[in-house]
Amino acid sequence: MDLNEWAERYARAWETADEGAAAELFTENATYRSNIFEDPHHGRDGIMSYWRQVTATQSNIRVQMGRPLVDGDRVALEWWTTMDNEGAPVTLPGCLLLRFGDDGLCRSLHEYYLFGEGSMEPPPEWGGGAAS
């Protein structure tokens, strides 16, 4: 699977809260670090458990993915998400730092994100768009 397809499938898995579809994007023994201050989630079962928990309070999810930046097996990929979390509109912009195996599946994910109240659109330069 190519990187753009991977990013599109990740976005759709989030929008549909489909933990199984998300886990299929990772190797069997992948690590998924959603918070740098916490231990990573391990393997597809750990990823599914994390996604099931985190998406349980989310609705009306809209995910936009930026243009990937690639350096060998390492990828940086911005995302911008608007949603209702526990009924309140929020915006989460963030970045995935990924490592891929030869099979096109992710073997390591670290993510960084910000949380904003309300629904906001990204600025024009976001995601590898036009520079200001």
Protein Blocks (a to p, Z undefined) as FASTA:
>chain_A
ZZklmmmmmmmmmmnopaklmmmmpcfkbccdfbfkbccdedjklmmmmmmmmmmmgghi
acdddddddehjaccddddddddeehiacdddddddddddfkopafbdcddddddedjdd
ddfkgghiacZZ
